[in-house]
Amino acid sequence: MSDTVEVDTSGLPVVHMSRRDILMGLAVGTVVPLTAGCTAHNPALGRSQLMLVSDAQIAQLSQQTWQQALQQERVSTNANHRRQVNRVGQRIATGSGMTQHDWEFVVLDNNQVNAWVLPNGKVAIYSGMLDVIDNDDQLATVIGHEAGHVAGRHAQERASQQMAAGVGAGIAAIALDQGGVDNAGMWAGVLGAGLTFGVLLPYSRRHEYEADRLGTDFMAQANYRPSESLTFWNNMMARGNAGAPPAFLSTHPSDAQRVQALQSHIRSSGYA
């Protein structure tokens, strides 16, 4: 195996670096050797992002994580739940315009109030979430938000930021190893998989704001009511205030400012 790694940044020039240089750079915490020329503009967000992990690597990691999650979790046999999630999910996927992904929507038989998505368009909704939503519009809020993370390329950005900051050189070694993928549990967390699979890492507040905004746009494009997203998030926060927060909130930094930002976007977009 060659000691030189090609970092394909999807449309940007390929960066040639030795594996030794990359890991030494991470060890001392420097990001300069890695970040030069490794940004990509995301039109959905209107900003540039650090991208050190290629789309091909993310697709491989996502598919492996999805298959292992389906083996580890119990897929629901509730036909009504499955029809509802697939119906709403397909409309959101179409509304998002991200037809490049092979979208898949699965209900997991788990009483946690939670949901997650992988960068390749694989969405898991826990049955506990379906017990607390009131209608398809609120489910569209959840799935639209998760689709917003895909459009925002948040998992790729988070993995790249951790690599560049030197947080866990093991993550960089796995991401840049062309000979296979190990430590899937750790990657499950980086990619955004559920609490019961791997160690789920919270997205940043910026990512959550962006996913909220994009999610309501996808709802509107799919002919769902974006105003129901405010009802959903207020209900989630009320549940958290009443005791232990739902799993969905424990990995999403939620507060009144977030709801205000969402309300402002809905109003300025003419959705209300």
N, C-alpha and C positions, 0 to 999 in steps of 0.2 A: 504493500500500500504506500502510495506516495506521501511524503511528509508535507507537501504543499496543498493548501486548501483553497478552493475557489468559492468565494462567497458571491452567489448569484443574487443580485438585488432587484430582479424583475424589471428588466428594461434599462437598468443603469449598468455602467461598465463593471465587468467582473473584477473583483479584488483578489489578487494573488498574495497570500501570506503563508508563512510556514506555521505549522501547528504549534511549534515551540514558541514562536514570537507571539502568537495569539494568547496562549495560556500564560506566558510570562507577563504580557501586558495586562491581562486580567488580574494576575496575582498582585501586581503593584497598584492596581486601581486606576490605571490610565485608560482613557477612552480615545485618545487622539489617534493612535494607529488604526483603530477600528472604525471610527466614525467618519473619517475623511472620505467623501464621495459615496457614503452608504445611506443616503436619505432618498426617500421617494415621496412625490406629491400625491396626496389622496384627495381627489376632487370631491368626494362625499363629505369630507371634513373641511376642505378649504385650507389645509395646512400640510406641511411636510412631516414625515415620520422617519425615525431611525429604523432601518430594516437590515438586520444582519443575518436573518434566517430566510432562506429562499422559499418561494411558494411550493416548490416540489418537496422540500423537506417538511414543511408544515402539513402538506397533504398526506404525506406518508405517516407522520406522527399522529395526525388527526384520525386517519382510518384505523390505525392500530389501537388507539385509545378507544374509539367507538366500538370496535369489535370486542375488546376486553371488557368494556363497560356493560355491554349487552350480555356477556357471559356471567359477569359478576352480579348484576342487578336482575330483578325479576320483572319481565315485561308483563304489563297488565293484560288481562283477558276481557276487560269490560268493554263490550262492543260500542256502547254509547260514548264512552270517553275517547276511545280510539277514533271513532268517526268525527267527533267534535274537533279533536286536536288536528287531525289530518285536513279537515275542511278549512279550518281557520288558518292552519299553517300554509297550505297551498295558496290561499288567497294572499297572504302576506308575502310569500316568496315571489309570487307574480308581481305584486305591487312594488316590491323592492327593486325589481329589474335585474336581480342577480341570477340570471338564467344559466350562468356558467357553472353553478353548483348543482350537484345531484342531491337535492333537498330530501331529507327523511325526518319524519316526526314520529316519536315513540313515546308512549305513556309507560312510565315505570311504576310498578306497584309499591309505593313507598309513601308513608303518611306525612313525610316532611313537606312543608310548603316551599317548594323549590323548583327550579328549572335551570337548564344550562344549554349552551350551544358550543359546538366545535367549529373551527374556522372553515371546514369543508361543507357546512350547511347541515350538519346532523344535530337535531334538536331533541332534547329529552325534557318532558314535562312530568313531574311527580304527581301521583294521584292526589296527594294532599293539597296540591295547588288547585286542582279542579274542584275540591270540596269547598273552597273559600271564594271562588269567583262567581259572579252573579249572571254573566251573560257572555256571548261570543266576543263582544267588544272588549271586555276586560281580559279575556284570554288573548285577544289580538294585541292588547297592551304588552302582555308578557312575551309573546312570540315576536312582536315587532321590536321590542327592546333587545331581545337576543339577536335578531337579525341585524340590528344596529351595530352590535359588537362585530359581526362578520363584515359588514360594509366598512366599519371603522378600522378594520384590521388590527383590533386591539390586542388580540393574543400574540400576533407577530411582533407588535411594537413592545409589548410587555416582555416577551422573551428576549428581544434585542436589547432592551434597556438593562435587563438583569445581566446579560452577557457583558455589555459595555461597562457596567459599573463594577464588574468583578464579583457580583453576588452569586457565588456558587460556580466555581470553574468547571464543576462536573456538568452543569447544564451546557456550557459552551462546548465541552468535549463531546457530548452526545450530539448536539446540534450540528457540529462540524465533522462528525465521524461519518464517513461515507460507507462504512461497512456494516451498518445495522443500527437498531435502536434498542437501548436498554433503559432500565429505570422508568418504565411507563407510568408508574404511580406519580413520580415527580413531574413528568411531562403532562399528566392529566391535570395537575394543578396549574401549571403554566398556561395550558391551553384553555382552561376554564371549565373543566369537567366537574361533576357533582361532589358534594361533601362526603359521600360515602365511597368515593373512588378517588384515591390519591389525596393530596393535600391541596385544597382549593385556596388560591391566592386571591384576595379582593382586588377588583379593578380599582384604578385611581378615580378620584372624584371627577376629574376631567373626562375620563372614559365614560363614566356613568351619565354625565350631562349630555355627552355626544350620543350615546345609545338612546337616551330618552328622546332627544330631538329627532334623530333619524327614525326611531320607532313610531313616533306620532305621524311623521311624514308617510311612512309605509302604511300605517293604518288608514290615513286619508286616501291614499292611492288605491287601497283595497276596499274602499267604501265602508270602513268601520268608523265609529264615532271617536275621534281623538279626545273629546271631553271626558270619555269614560276612563282615560288613563289617569286623570286627576282623582277620580273616585277610587280607582284601584290603589294608587300609591297612598292616598290618605287612609284607606282601610288597612293597608299593610302596616303603616306607622302606628295606627291605633292599636293593632294587635301587638306590636312591639311594646308599646307603652303599658299594656295591660299585664305584661309579664315577660317571659323569655321571648326575644324577637324571633320571627319566623326565619328559617334557614335562608330564605331568599334575601332577607334584610341583613343577615349577619355577614354577607359577602358583598353588600351594596351599601356604600356610605350614604345614608338617606337622612335628610333633615328638611326643615321648612324652606330653606333657601332652594333646595333642589326642586321642590314642588312649585315654588314661585317662578323659578326659571322655566319650568315646563309650562306653567300657565301663561307666562309671557310669550313663549314660542307659539303656543296654540292660538293666542289672541292675535299676535302679529302676522301669523300665517292665514288668518281668516277662517280657522277651523271652528271657532266657538260660535 
